[in-house]
Amino acid sequence: MAFNFLLPDLGEGIAEGEIRKWLVKAGDVIEEHQAVLEIETDKAVVEVPAPKGGTVLRISKEEGQTANVGDVLMVIGEAGEKIEEPGAAVPEQKPQAAERHKSVSVVGELPEEEEEVKPAVKERPKNLPRDEGPGNEGAGVLAVPAVRLFAKEQGVSLEKIKGSGPGGSIAKEDVLKASQQPQKTEEAFGAVERVAIRGLRKTIAKNLLFAQKTAASVTETEEADITELWDLREREKKMLQDKGIHLTFMPFFIKAVQHTIMEYALFNASVDEERDEIIVKKFYNIGVAVDTPEGLIVPVIRNVDKKTVRELAAELQDLSQKARERTIKLDDLKGSTFTITNYGAFGAVFATPIINYPDVAILGTGKVSDKPWVREGRIEARKIIPLSLTFDHRVNDGAGAAKFLTRLVGYLEDPASLFIEST
């Protein structure tokens, strides 16, 4: 009996993923729990195992396509069963609830395809008026509420669509087709290239837009003289390099932030929207934005208060490499309490970084440069780094942010204090 393998629940509210790569093809004989495809979701690439063994009769989703949880990914038959002809229907399966197969998930199990009952589409009476009331656009058009909502989101008028469903009803595919019709937009003025927003870029866009809409973001800036920190790093860099560790400034920034948020706890928090509460966190997990060819990924270093600068450097190096190779685990991208982003590595000076939800603050570090600096009444050339702190104004005020930055600058300008106060 042919078996429909559905996209399992990947956990953490993830509803969809992009098919990145198939590891099998139609006709292959597979084993239970064998990895059959790679799917990209929530900034990570996850291998999905088969829930049962058998022969791959059909691949239902192509590479590059988006699959929702519950969509049929492939059809599996018994060993030796013939491959389906294109368009062949899968025999109807109506097992009892207790007998239904379960699909292995990254975090658990998902019952396989439940029997779907499609709502009957009633044919519109011939004498039904096209307009059933003021402001009720498309009221006389045959379309279910979900299709109407989709049309509204796409900016497509239902009145202008010819339905392909029963009785002339409009399906989602009809709306999608209408939305893709050539419009007089940028193309009317010259050559353009359209790039699909999908995969990691789609996730980044969705998360950042949500963060912007949720938080009352404000950015304050400051500069720090890190000449002594520069010299310290230069002295220690060779020793760690011999151990295979590349020492950057980031582990020092992480340690400085850790000590600062221990003093200013409201920057190490999140907001419970439903209960109107600020959740002050007593643990210190720092997210670090890593640039990859496909966009920013934010690995999280946990319990930084229990780790040395050298341990932080080694862990950051490992996580950054995995992020760039897209082999990082989903768990390594969750649970941050504060985030740091270093755009100075690319030559930028100041910026207004966007908060990494559900954090309530993010620190941006700019390009280190030699500047004339007044020190003990004398002008000297010093190593200066610009800092940008974006915070959620619902949780912290400008005065608190200024105090936070002042304390942080103190740690960066006197790195010895980090070791004196470290546990």
Order of alpha helices (4+ residues) and beta strands (2+ residues): beta-beta-beta-beta-beta-beta-beta-beta-beta-beta-alpha-alpha-alpha-beta-alpha-alpha-beta-beta-beta-beta-beta-beta-alpha-beta-beta-beta-beta-alpha-alpha
